[in-house]
Amino acid sequence: MSIADNALTDEMASRDDMIVCRGVKKWFGDFQALRGVDVTVKDREVMVVLGPSGSGKSTLIRCINRLEVHQEGDIIVDGVELTNDLRNIEKIRSEVGMVFQQFNLFPHLTVLDNITLAPIWVRKKPKAEAEAKAMELLERVGIPEQAAKFPGQLSGGQQQRVAIARSLAMEPRIMLFDEPTSALDPEMISEVLDVMKDLARGGMTMMVVTHEMGFAREVADRLVFMESGDVVEVGTPEHFFTNPQEERTKLFLSQIL
Amino acid sequence: MTDTTIDTAPPEAPLPSPVRWVRDNLFSSVSNTVQTVAFTAVLLGLLRWVLGLVFADESNWVSVATNMRLLFTYNYPAEQFVRIWFAAGVLFVAVGASFAAWNINPSITLRRIGVSLMGTGGITLVVALITPSATPSGLRTAMWVLGVALVVIAAVVLRVIPEPHRRRVPFLGLLIGVSAIVCAIMWFVPFGDYGFSEGEPTAADGIVASSTRVPWTVLFIIMIATYVAGRGLAQVVSLAPLRRAMIAWWVIGPAFIVFMVLRDPEFDWAHIWSTDLPMAAGFALGGGALIYLLAAPGRSDLARVLGAIVAAAAVFNWVAAFFGWYPMLQKARFSFALAAIAILLVPNFAGERSARLRVAAVWAGFMVVFHWLLTGINTASTLDITAPPFLGGFVLTVSIAYYVMLASFPLGVLLSLARTSKLPIFRVLSTTYIEVVRGVPLITVLFFFSIMLPLFLPSGMGISDLAAVFAGYTVFSAAYMAENIRGGLQSVRRGQYEAADALGLTTVQRTSLIVLPQALRVSIPNLVGQAIATFKETSLIAIVGGFDLLRIANSTIPNQPDFLGQKRPALLFISLVYFVVAYTMSRASRNLENRLQAGQAR
């Protein structure tokens, strides 16, 4: 697979494209964070985004659920184009789960309330149903016994697993992960990665910004390498770790591996 | 206070011996010893000076004791006093029920109690020792006896009972103990019975009048009974509905007390049946049905359009009122405006059938209470009071302070949200309001509202003095509340906004469910500080004509023929009243912070 495979030349995105970015440009003041990014993530695909800090990888996935607003180019998520229309944004956000580096759990709510909040208020689910679903998800991420605690009483790894459960409670079609293990102590990283691997095996469409090369190699269907707001190289893990084409990719991998 | 339990939860270190404590803390070094001696001398000097004020010859506490009724209720008619007691009873019940609903059950170790008793006893003995010679000898003897008794009890608690630092007295025991002490003072301490009889002060030896001590005792018993009953109820039913009921009571209840119980409106039943009741029912049922229909999922556009139309109609109604184009009851105008707001907010509460029914029911209940209150306020009082404000004294101070806090809080929240809004128009309006109000002295605002405001209002829209003062205080306090809450809003991290957005919450949901709860928690100390300030600033009400505590103490009592020029005792007394209330609020805020922190320990 090469860059040409990924670049979209025709107007019609294929039906199983979940996320399509075409020529996405983004400025913070005078600083250009994205310089025309073209990326496509297919249904049930796990896409890992690599790159040095400041390369725009977090900005890119934050543009996909419009936590950041891109200035040029198109982003189409699950067939819906991101525009300034408020309802479009809320619809896309409820279809796209996001897990943050700093967890961002709601500290004033219990674990259970953190998870049921959005299903009850956004999806208008009855409380009992939302709570049953939440317990099921806590079971799945391995911490059902923490349901009544507050986030501040949990370890970092447990908090991140709650954050994943919170996103899954909305039954999203796409999950975005923004460096989900970077704020964790080393002994807690694997418990979070295990949950993510499980999710990938279940067929979730995922876009993951991470520095965990082992995870990328094992789970990713494709990888994107970004630098200075540009997509440098796209390919399968095998292609990346055995035969990278670009000099910048080789340099980055030699530094990180 | 035999209701002790041994609790292992928060252990306290055993108490060091008193000699050891004194040596370690007061005389540990030469400089420490010098400081201790010097500050003790200063403290004793100050105490002696205060005692001189309290027991000086010219101080005649009879003026305070005789005017107690005036200080607390001003000229509320004595034959209607049962209304005051009833109001106090309702409040005591609410306090007991609220403590039960929120399971407020602090416990205190016997050691703490012993230390407090020891301190109180010691201070009493020092006071007995240095009190001026003018002090009545009976009082001096009483101080000696009390001081010795307290020290002996404290010694028993601390030295005889084993492990006093691990035995805790729970809240119910404290409540019973404190109530028993207060009642015992009223029933057994010979303060004397003072009062007025046909304009002449009367005095009799003995304990306070039975018309005072019997109601107070009953109130304490009722409060304890309510607490016990509430705890019992909490074992059977879940706490959530109990808490919701209590919150609703604390918002509506005091209005009920002031306007219905204390004011006793003379209802015009014919008018109520022909106009008020149908109108209330129309808004409650019609509005409720509309809200139920609009709250169905997928009808948000319809709701917004309809809301905009009703809002326009409501604004037009006010314009029409200003120019007098067509007659309409003010109540209807208010209701239309509220209906517009409710319809605009409906999409945020859309959901399944039970949720829609709940929203509609809340609206209907709100409309019923709202119309009932406005009807009550619009109706003349049956009270036989010569001066227009039916409230005065401590009752006025507390009522105004409570309502200003209640009304300025939501206003302050809205202002702070507007000030941090992304929309420039809101930001500019809110900032201007806050800066203008904060740049103007409170007294100017009060004058403006009591004198200028009625001039700007169209004829027929009279606004009573009390309402004008209340509006002035609210406007002033809201600006300060807004700034306090803004500080809290800034402490909420950006990640919280992003997480809420990423879950698809709307802006209103994000603000009310995620941002505000965290911001308000941080703002509690400042908000309580503002509440205390408001409570004390109610003394300015005297300037625009009200008879609050300060005015009664400073000008009413000193002008009575029998107590001409006697200001000092009354001023000392009201200082004590202000202090007790303000200190209670401050302690309550600290407890609230601790409770909230315990819930989410990091």
Contacts between the chains, C-beta under 8 A, distances in Angstrom:
chain1	res1	chain2	res2	distance
A	65	B	501	7.8
A	65	B	502	5.8
A	67	B	498	5.3
A	67	B	501	6.2
A	67	B	502	6.6
A	90	B	504	5.2
A	90	B	506	6.5
A	91	B	504	7.6
A	93	B	501	6.4
A	93	B	502	6.0
A	93	B	503	6.9
A	93	B	504	4.0
A	94	B	503	7.2
A	94	B	504	3.3
A	96	B	502	7.6
A	97	B	502	7.5
A	98	B	499	7.9
A	98	B	502	4.0
A	100	B	495	6.2
A	100	B	498	6.9
A	100	B	499	6.6
A	100	B	502	7.9
A	102	B	495	5.3
A	104	B	493	7.9
A	104	B	495	3.9
A	104	B	496	6.3
A	104	B	498	6.4
A	104	B	499	3.7
A	105	B	499	7.4
A	106	B	496	6.8
A	106	B	499	7.1
A	106	B	500	8.0
A	106	B	514	5.8
A	106	B	518	7.9
A	107	B	518	6.9
A	107	B	600	5.6
A	108	B	517	5.0
A	108	B	518	5.5
A	108	B	521	6.7
A	108	B	600	6.4
A	117	B	503	7.3
A	117	B	505	7.9
A	117	B	513	6.5
A	118	B	503	3.9
A	118	B	504	6.4
A	118	B	505	6.5
A	121	B	505	6.4
A	121	B	509	5.3
A	121	B	513	6.8
A	122	B	503	6.6
A	122	B	504	4.7
A	122	B	505	6.2
A	122	B	509	7.6
A	124	B	297	6.2
A	124	B	350	6.7
A	124	B	351	4.0
A	124	B	352	6.0
A	124	B	355	7.1
A	126	B	352	6.1
A	126	B	354	7.5
A	150	B	599	6.4
A	150	B	600	4.0
A	150	B	601	7.4
A	151	B	600	7.6
A	152	B	600	5.0
A	152	B	601	6.0
A	152	B	602	4.1
A	153	B	600	7.6
A	153	B	601	6.2
A	153	B	602	7.9
A	166	B	503	7.3
A	167	B	502	7.7
A	167	B	503	7.6
A	170	B	503	6.4
A	170	B	504	6.9
